[in-house]
Protein backbone atom coordinates (compact mmCIF):
# COMPACT_ATOMS: atom_id res chain seq x y z
CA UNK A 1 0.00 0.00 0.00
CA UNK A 2 2.90 2.36 0.85
CA UNK A 3 6.33 1.45 -0.52
CA UNK A 4 8.26 4.68 0.00
CA UNK A 5 10.44 5.63 3.00
CA UNK A 6 8.73 6.93 6.13
CA UNK A 7 10.45 9.45 8.38
CA UNK A 8 9.69 11.55 11.46
CA UNK A 9 9.67 15.24 12.34
CA UNK A 10 10.51 16.07 15.97
CA UNK A 11 9.24 19.42 17.23
CA UNK A 12 10.24 18.88 20.88
CA UNK A 13 6.87 19.59 22.48
CA UNK A 14 7.11 20.85 26.07
CA UNK A 15 4.29 19.24 28.04
CA UNK A 16 2.49 21.48 30.49
CA UNK A 17 4.33 21.38 33.81
CA UNK A 18 7.39 19.64 32.35
CA UNK A 19 10.96 20.90 32.51
CA UNK A 20 13.20 21.47 29.52
CA UNK A 21 15.42 18.61 30.66
CA UNK A 22 12.41 16.25 30.54
CA UNK A 23 11.67 17.25 26.95
CA UNK A 24 15.30 16.81 25.95
CA UNK A 25 15.36 13.36 27.54
CA UNK A 26 12.26 12.50 25.53
CA UNK A 27 13.86 13.58 22.25
CA UNK A 28 16.67 11.08 22.82
CA UNK A 29 14.27 8.25 23.69
CA UNK A 30 12.16 9.15 20.67
CA UNK A 31 15.12 8.99 18.29
CA UNK A 32 16.14 5.61 19.63
CA UNK A 33 12.58 4.30 19.42
CA UNK A 34 12.04 5.52 15.87
CA UNK A 35 15.34 3.97 14.80
CA UNK A 36 14.29 0.60 16.25
CA UNK A 37 11.06 0.80 14.25
CA UNK A 38 12.97 1.24 11.00
CA UNK A 39 12.08 4.82 10.08
CA UNK A 40 14.41 6.44 7.55
CA UNK A 41 15.27 9.81 9.12
CA UNK A 42 14.40 12.26 11.89
CA UNK A 43 14.44 16.00 11.43
CA UNK A 44 14.38 18.65 14.15
CA UNK A 45 12.51 21.93 13.79
CA UNK A 46 13.76 25.35 14.89
CA UNK A 47 11.38 27.26 17.17
CA UNK A 48 11.76 30.19 19.55
CA UNK A 49 9.75 31.85 22.34
CA UNK A 50 6.96 29.28 22.52
CA UNK A 51 5.60 27.71 25.72
CA UNK A 52 4.49 24.65 23.73
CA UNK A 53 7.67 23.93 21.71
CA UNK A 54 11.20 23.91 23.06
CA UNK A 55 13.74 26.47 21.83
CA UNK A 56 16.36 23.80 21.25
CA UNK A 57 18.81 24.44 18.37
CA UNK A 58 18.43 21.70 15.73
CA UNK A 59 22.19 21.38 15.32
CA UNK A 60 22.57 20.49 19.01
CA UNK A 61 19.73 17.95 18.95
CA UNK A 62 21.12 16.40 15.77
CA UNK A 63 24.58 16.03 17.33
CA UNK A 64 23.21 14.47 20.51
CA UNK A 65 20.85 12.09 18.72
CA UNK A 66 23.54 11.06 16.25
CA UNK A 67 25.72 10.07 19.21
CA UNK A 68 22.78 8.21 20.78
CA UNK A 69 21.79 6.21 17.67
CA UNK A 70 23.69 4.20 15.09
CA UNK A 71 22.11 4.28 11.64
CA UNK A 72 19.09 6.55 11.23
CA UNK A 73 19.58 9.76 9.22
CA UNK A 74 19.29 13.00 11.22
CA UNK A 75 18.85 16.58 10.15
CA UNK A 76 17.12 19.91 10.42
CA UNK A 77 13.56 20.39 9.33
CA UNK A 78 14.44 23.06 9.27
CA UNK A 79 17.16 25.32 10.40
CA UNK A 80 16.01 28.82 9.46
CA UNK A 81 18.40 30.61 7.14
CA UNK A 82 17.49 34.21 8.11
CA UNK A 83 18.55 33.50 11.71
CA UNK A 84 22.06 32.24 10.88
CA UNK A 85 25.11 33.31 8.92
CA UNK A 86 25.69 31.01 5.93
CA UNK A 87 29.24 30.23 7.03
CA UNK A 88 27.95 29.15 10.44
CA UNK A 89 25.50 26.69 8.88
CA UNK A 90 28.17 25.37 6.53
CA UNK A 91 30.66 24.83 9.35
CA UNK A 92 28.14 23.28 11.74
CA UNK A 93 26.59 20.84 9.29
CA UNK A 94 29.87 20.13 7.56
CA UNK A 95 31.28 19.12 10.93
CA UNK A 96 28.27 16.92 11.68
CA UNK A 97 28.58 15.23 8.29
CA UNK A 98 32.28 14.56 8.90
CA UNK A 99 31.55 13.05 12.31
CA UNK A 100 28.53 11.01 11.16
CA UNK A 101 29.17 10.20 7.50
CA UNK A 102 26.11 9.60 5.27
CA UNK A 103 23.69 10.34 8.11
CA UNK A 104 23.28 14.14 8.14
CA UNK A 105 20.72 16.32 6.34
CA UNK A 106 20.64 20.10 6.11
CA UNK A 107 16.99 21.08 5.70
CA UNK A 108 16.72 24.86 5.33
CA UNK A 109 13.62 27.02 5.79
CA UNK A 110 12.74 30.69 5.72
CA UNK A 111 10.40 31.59 8.60
CA UNK A 112 11.62 33.24 11.81
CA UNK A 113 10.53 30.30 13.98
CA UNK A 114 8.52 32.56 16.26
CA UNK A 115 5.40 34.71 16.30
CA UNK A 116 7.03 37.18 18.70
CA UNK A 117 8.36 40.20 16.84
CA UNK A 118 10.95 41.11 19.49
CA UNK A 119 12.34 37.57 19.42
CA UNK A 120 12.46 37.58 15.62
CA UNK A 121 14.42 40.84 15.65
CA UNK A 122 16.78 39.53 18.33
CA UNK A 123 17.53 36.49 16.17
CA UNK A 124 18.28 38.84 13.28
CA UNK A 125 20.36 41.19 15.48
CA UNK A 126 17.80 43.94 15.03
CA UNK A 127 17.15 43.47 11.31
CA UNK A 128 13.71 43.02 9.83
CA UNK A 129 12.47 39.97 7.89
CA UNK A 130 14.70 38.73 5.10
CA UNK A 131 13.76 39.77 1.58
CA UNK A 132 13.37 37.23 -1.23
CA UNK A 133 16.78 38.25 -2.57
CA UNK A 134 18.48 37.97 0.82
CA UNK A 135 16.98 34.53 1.40
CA UNK A 136 18.08 33.26 -2.00
CA UNK A 137 21.55 34.68 -1.41
CA UNK A 138 21.80 33.01 1.99
CA UNK A 139 20.84 29.60 0.57
CA UNK A 140 23.26 29.91 -2.36
CA UNK A 141 26.06 31.05 -0.06
CA UNK A 142 25.45 28.21 2.38
CA UNK A 143 25.62 25.63 -0.42
CA UNK A 144 28.77 27.19 -1.86
CA UNK A 145 30.46 27.34 1.53
CA UNK A 146 29.57 23.73 2.23
CA UNK A 147 31.57 22.72 -0.80
CA UNK A 148 34.43 25.15 -0.09
CA UNK A 149 34.69 24.39 3.63
CA UNK A 150 34.45 20.61 3.50
CA UNK A 151 35.34 19.85 -0.10
CA UNK A 152 37.53 16.90 0.86
CA UNK A 153 35.06 15.33 3.27
CA UNK A 154 31.48 14.05 3.28
CA UNK A 155 28.74 16.60 2.74
CA UNK A 156 25.35 16.82 4.42
CA UNK A 157 22.35 16.27 2.15
CA UNK A 158 20.68 19.66 1.54
CA UNK A 159 16.90 20.10 1.32
CA UNK A 160 14.77 23.21 0.92
CA UNK A 161 11.61 23.45 3.01
CA UNK A 162 8.66 25.09 1.30
CA UNK A 163 4.96 25.78 1.74
CA UNK A 164 4.56 28.32 -1.08
CA UNK A 165 5.16 28.48 -4.82
CA UNK A 166 7.96 30.98 -4.19
CA UNK A 167 9.82 28.39 -2.13
CA UNK A 168 9.10 25.78 -4.77
CA UNK A 169 10.57 28.02 -7.47
CA UNK A 170 13.76 28.54 -5.45
CA UNK A 171 14.19 24.81 -4.78
CA UNK A 172 13.71 24.14 -8.50
CA UNK A 173 16.15 26.85 -9.54
CA UNK A 174 18.87 25.60 -7.19
CA UNK A 175 18.22 21.94 -8.03
CA UNK A 176 17.47 20.93 -4.43
CA UNK A 177 15.19 18.24 -3.05
CA UNK A 178 12.03 19.81 -1.63
CA UNK A 179 10.29 19.13 1.68
CA UNK A 180 6.69 20.33 1.52
CA UNK A 181 5.01 21.47 4.74
CA UNK A 182 1.63 19.82 4.15
CA UNK A 183 1.22 19.72 7.95
CA UNK A 184 1.19 23.53 8.00
CA UNK A 185 -0.38 24.69 4.72
CA UNK A 186 -2.07 21.67 3.13
CA UNK A 187 -4.08 23.76 0.68
CA UNK A 188 -0.82 24.82 -1.00
CA UNK A 189 0.74 21.37 -1.43
CA UNK A 190 -0.34 20.50 -4.97
CA UNK A 191 0.43 23.97 -6.32
CA UNK A 192 3.87 23.91 -4.72
CA UNK A 193 4.69 20.56 -6.28
CA UNK A 194 3.41 21.53 -9.70
CA UNK A 195 5.64 24.63 -9.69
CA UNK A 196 8.64 22.67 -8.42
CA UNK A 197 8.45 19.86 -10.94
CA UNK A 198 7.76 22.17 -13.89
CA UNK A 199 10.78 24.39 -13.21
CA UNK A 200 13.31 21.92 -11.78
CA UNK A 201 16.92 22.28 -12.95
CA UNK A 202 19.36 19.41 -12.22
CA UNK A 203 22.32 20.21 -9.99
CA UNK A 204 25.20 18.53 -8.17
CA UNK A 205 22.75 18.04 -5.30
CA UNK A 206 19.88 16.45 -7.16
CA UNK A 207 19.58 15.12 -10.73
CA UNK A 208 15.77 15.05 -10.84
CA UNK A 209 12.87 16.36 -8.74
CA UNK A 210 12.78 14.74 -5.32
CA UNK A 211 9.82 15.28 -3.03
CA UNK A 212 9.30 14.74 0.69
CA UNK A 213 5.84 15.57 2.07
CA UNK A 214 5.42 16.21 5.80
CA UNK A 215 2.01 15.28 7.21
CA UNK A 216 0.50 15.22 10.69
CA UNK A 217 -0.22 11.62 11.70
CA UNK A 218 -1.81 10.56 14.99
CA UNK A 219 -2.60 6.86 15.22
CA UNK A 220 -4.21 4.84 18.02
CA UNK A 221 -6.14 1.61 18.42
CA UNK A 222 -9.51 3.41 18.11
CA UNK A 223 -10.74 6.51 16.30
CA UNK A 224 -11.87 7.99 19.61
CA UNK A 225 -8.48 7.54 21.26
CA UNK A 226 -6.67 9.00 18.25
CA UNK A 227 -8.93 12.07 18.37
CA UNK A 228 -8.28 12.38 22.11
CA UNK A 229 -4.52 12.26 21.61
CA UNK A 230 -4.74 14.85 18.82
CA UNK A 231 -6.78 17.16 21.08
CA UNK A 232 -3.98 19.09 22.82
CA UNK A 233 -2.47 20.25 19.52
CA UNK A 234 -5.91 21.36 18.36
CA UNK A 235 -6.09 23.71 21.35
CA UNK A 236 -2.73 25.19 20.33
CA UNK A 237 -3.87 25.50 16.71
CA UNK A 238 -7.08 27.25 17.75
CA UNK A 239 -4.99 29.77 19.66
CA UNK A 240 -2.86 30.40 16.57
CA UNK A 241 -6.01 30.91 14.49
CA UNK A 242 -6.88 33.74 16.87
CA UNK A 243 -3.39 35.25 16.95
CA UNK A 244 -2.39 33.73 20.30
CA UNK A 245 0.96 31.98 20.18
CA UNK A 246 1.62 31.85 23.91
CA UNK A 247 -0.64 28.87 24.72
CA UNK A 248 1.06 26.02 26.63
CA UNK A 249 0.62 22.45 25.37
CA UNK A 250 -2.33 21.18 27.47
CA UNK A 251 -2.98 17.70 28.82
CA UNK A 252 -5.46 15.48 26.94
CA UNK A 253 -7.95 15.95 29.79
CA UNK A 254 -7.66 19.74 29.56
CA UNK A 255 -8.02 19.58 25.79
CA UNK A 256 -11.13 17.40 26.07
CA UNK A 257 -12.72 20.03 28.35
CA UNK A 258 -11.81 22.92 26.04
CA UNK A 259 -14.67 24.69 24.27
CA UNK A 260 -14.06 25.61 20.63
CA UNK A 261 -16.13 28.14 18.77
CA UNK A 262 -18.08 26.92 15.75
CA UNK A 263 -15.65 28.74 13.47
CA UNK A 264 -12.62 27.16 15.17
CA UNK A 265 -14.20 23.71 14.96
CA UNK A 266 -14.87 24.06 11.24
CA UNK A 267 -11.30 25.17 10.60
CA UNK A 268 -9.81 22.37 12.72
CA UNK A 269 -12.03 19.70 11.15
CA UNK A 270 -11.05 20.92 7.69
CA UNK A 271 -7.37 20.77 8.59
CA UNK A 272 -7.65 17.31 10.16
CA UNK A 273 -9.34 15.94 7.02
CA UNK A 274 -6.16 16.73 5.08
CA UNK A 275 -3.88 15.04 7.63
CA UNK A 276 -3.99 11.45 8.98
CA UNK A 277 -5.70 10.86 12.33
CA UNK A 278 -7.39 7.62 13.42
CA UNK A 279 -6.86 3.86 13.56
CA UNK A 280 -3.99 2.22 11.67
CA UNK A 281 -6.29 1.41 8.76
CA UNK A 282 -7.61 4.98 8.58
CA UNK A 283 -4.17 6.57 8.88
CA UNK A 284 -2.43 4.32 6.35
CA UNK A 285 -5.28 4.72 3.87
CA UNK A 286 -4.98 8.50 4.14
CA UNK A 287 -1.19 8.38 3.81
CA UNK A 288 -1.49 6.21 0.71
CA UNK A 289 -4.00 8.68 -0.72
CA UNK A 290 -1.57 11.53 -0.09
CA UNK A 291 1.22 9.64 -1.84
CA UNK A 292 -1.07 9.11 -4.81
CA UNK A 293 -2.08 12.77 -4.94
CA UNK A 294 1.43 14.18 -4.59
CA UNK A 295 3.71 11.55 -6.08
CA UNK A 296 5.86 11.92 -2.97
CA UNK A 297 9.16 10.03 -2.84
CA UNK A 298 9.04 10.04 0.97
CA UNK A 299 6.59 10.86 3.75
CA UNK A 300 7.64 12.53 6.97
CA UNK A 301 5.20 12.10 9.87
CA UNK A 302 4.83 14.60 12.68
CA UNK A 303 2.90 13.40 15.72
CA UNK A 304 2.28 16.21 18.22
CA UNK A 305 0.76 14.26 21.10
CA UNK A 306 1.21 14.76 24.82
CA UNK A 307 2.81 11.50 25.95
CA UNK A 308 6.09 10.11 24.60
CA UNK A 309 4.84 6.53 24.84
CA UNK A 310 1.72 7.37 22.86
CA UNK A 311 3.82 9.19 20.29
CA UNK A 312 6.13 6.24 19.69
CA UNK A 313 3.13 3.89 19.72
CA UNK A 314 1.56 5.91 16.90
CA UNK A 315 4.63 5.36 14.72
CA UNK A 316 4.69 1.69 15.70
CA UNK A 317 1.05 1.09 14.77
CA UNK A 318 1.54 2.71 11.36
CA UNK A 319 4.63 0.64 10.61
CA UNK A 320 3.00 -2.58 11.79
CA UNK A 321 -0.09 -2.03 9.65
CA UNK A 322 1.93 -1.24 6.52
CA UNK A 323 4.08 -4.33 7.01
CA UNK A 324 1.07 -6.57 7.71
CA UNK A 325 -0.71 -5.48 4.53
CA UNK A 326 2.33 -5.46 2.23
CA UNK A 327 2.15 -7.66 -0.82
CA UNK A 328 4.64 -10.58 -0.52
QUIRA-V694529 format. One record per residue. SS is DSSP state (@ for helix, = for strand, . for the rest). PSI is psi in whole degrees, -180 to 180 (NA if undefined). D_LAST is the distance of its C-alpha to the last C-alpha in Angstrom with 2 decimals. Layout:
# QUIRA-V694529
SS,PSI,D_LAST  SS,PSI,D_LAST
This chain:
# QUIRA-V694529
.,-44,11.56  .,119,13.12  .,30,12.15  .,161,15.69  =,145,17.57  =,137,19.17  =,-179,22.68  =,142,25.67  =,125,29.28  =,120,31.89  .,4,35.16  .,60,36.84  =,134,38.01  .,108,41.24  =,147,41.29  .,127,44.66  .,-7,46.90  .,160,44.73  .,160,46.07  @,-38,44.76  @,-32,44.05  @,-43,41.77  @,-42,39.73  @,-38,39.55  @,-38,38.41  @,-37,35.63  @,-36,34.46  @,-47,34.04  @,-36,32.15  @,-46,29.92  @,-43,29.10  @,-39,28.30  @,-42,26.12  @,-36,24.14  @,-44,23.69  @,-34,22.35  @,-10,19.72  .,20,18.49  .,154,20.12  .,-44,21.22  =,161,24.93  =,133,27.77  =,151,30.75  =,134,34.13  .,149,36.38  .,121,40.14  .,155,42.31  .,146,45.99  .,50,48.46  .,131,46.10  .,-15,46.43  .,-20,42.77  =,131,41.16  .,142,42.29  .,64,44.21  .,121,42.35  .,128,42.24  @,-39,38.68  @,-33,39.76  @,-43,40.85  @,-39,37.70  @,-47,35.56  @,-44,37.74  @,-44,37.61  @,-35,33.86  @,-35,33.27  @,-17,35.50  @,-3,33.70  .,-180,30.12  .,-25,28.72  .,-27,25.96  .,144,25.31  =,148,27.05  =,144,30.14  =,-172,32.46  =,139,34.71  =,62,33.70  =,171,36.38  =,140,39.55  =,111,42.20  @,-41,44.10  @,-19,47.39  @,-2,47.82  .,145,47.61  .,139,49.34  @,-40,47.06  @,-31,48.24  @,-45,47.34  @,-43,43.73  @,-45,43.54  @,-44,45.04  @,-50,43.00  @,-27,39.56  @,-40,40.56  @,-45,41.51  @,-43,38.26  @,-35,36.29  @,-36,38.53  @,-31,38.04  .,73,34.26  .,135,33.14  .,25,30.03  .,-3,29.59  =,133,32.15  =,145,32.08  =,92,35.23  =,123,34.55  =,135,37.90  =,178,39.17  .,-35,42.51  .,164,43.52  .,-19,46.05  .,13,43.77  .,154,46.45  .,-2,48.32  .,118,51.53  @,-40,53.79  @,-40,55.79  @,-43,52.68  @,-42,51.39  @,-36,54.78  @,-40,54.89  @,-30,51.58  .,13,53.09  .,43,56.42  .,-11,58.20  .,159,56.73  .,-174,55.33  .,147,51.83  .,141,50.63  .,169,51.21  @,-43,48.60  @,-41,50.35  @,-41,50.50  @,-47,46.80  @,-42,45.87  @,-39,48.32  @,-42,46.91  @,-48,43.34  @,-41,44.60  @,-40,46.82  @,-45,44.11  @,-43,41.85  @,-43,44.84  @,-33,45.92  @,-46,42.50  @,-44,42.83  @,-40,46.51  @,-34,46.30  .,41,43.33  .,-29,43.22  .,-2,42.88  .,-179,40.14  .,147,36.62  .,148,36.47  .,159,34.70  =,115,32.27  =,143,34.29  =,151,33.09  =,127,35.30  =,139,34.91  =,147,35.94  .,12,36.43  .,163,38.90  @,-26,39.29  @,-44,41.85  @,-38,39.34  @,-42,36.88  @,-39,39.66  @,-44,40.47  @,-41,36.90  @,-43,36.76  @,-41,40.19  @,-5,39.44  .,43,36.03  .,149,34.25  =,150,30.79  =,136,31.29  =,116,30.32  =,128,31.04  .,66,32.48  .,-28,30.90  .,-8,31.64  .,-48,35.32  .,72,36.01  @,-28,33.13  @,-18,35.44  @,-12,35.81  @,-52,32.20  @,-38,31.78  @,-39,35.28  @,-47,34.75  @,-36,31.66  @,-45,33.42  @,-43,36.39  @,-50,34.40  @,-35,32.39  @,-31,35.51  @,2,37.70  .,135,35.47  .,124,37.22  .,150,35.39  .,180,36.75  .,-20,36.45  .,-28,34.20  .,124,31.73  .,-24,31.43  .,163,29.79  .,136,29.34  .,125,27.02  =,126,26.49  =,132,25.78  =,125,26.31  =,128,27.53  =,145,27.11  =,128,28.43  =,119,25.80  =,113,27.00  =,138,24.58  .,175,25.69  .,-27,24.97  .,158,27.26  @,-39,28.49  @,-42,31.98  @,-37,31.22  @,-44,29.39  @,-38,32.47  @,-43,34.73  @,-28,33.10  @,-12,33.29  @,-46,36.96  @,-42,38.72  @,-29,37.45  @,-33,38.57  @,-44,42.06  @,-44,42.05  @,-41,40.88  @,-38,43.62  @,-43,46.13  @,-37,45.03  @,-31,45.39  .,12,48.98  .,17,49.70  .,110,49.45  .,4,47.46  .,19,49.06  .,126,47.13  .,161,45.71  =,112,42.16  .,169,42.90  .,161,41.46  @,-37,39.18  @,-43,42.20  @,-40,44.44  @,-39,41.98  @,-29,41.69  .,-5,45.51  .,140,45.81  .,121,47.23  .,147,45.89  .,163,47.99  @,-38,46.77  @,-43,46.40  @,-43,44.36  @,-41,42.08  @,-44,41.45  @,-43,40.68  @,-40,38.34  @,-40,36.48  @,-40,36.13  @,-46,34.79  @,-35,32.29  @,-23,30.91  .,0,29.89  .,-150,28.20  =,96,25.49  =,128,27.05  =,-156,25.89  .,168,23.22  @,-43,19.67  @,-46,18.69  @,-47,21.79  @,-47,21.45  @,-37,17.86  @,-42,18.75  @,-40,21.87  @,-42,20.30  @,-38,17.91  @,-42,21.11  @,-40,22.97  @,-43,20.55  @,-39,20.94  @,-35,24.69  @,-19,25.29  .,29,22.83  .,143,22.66  .,-15,21.23  =,145,21.13  =,137,21.94  =,125,24.47  =,132,24.95  =,132,28.43  .,83,29.01  .,77,32.78  .,164,33.17  .,-42,36.00  .,134,34.51  @,-43,32.58  @,-42,30.60  @,-35,29.62  @,-49,28.71  @,-37,26.33  @,-36,24.93  @,-48,24.18  @,-37,22.06  @,-46,20.34  @,-41,19.57  @,-48,18.10  @,-45,15.81  @,-41,14.77  @,-43,14.10  @,-45,12.01  @,-35,9.81  @,-22,9.83  @,4,8.95  .,143,6.25  .,128,3.84  .,NA,0.00
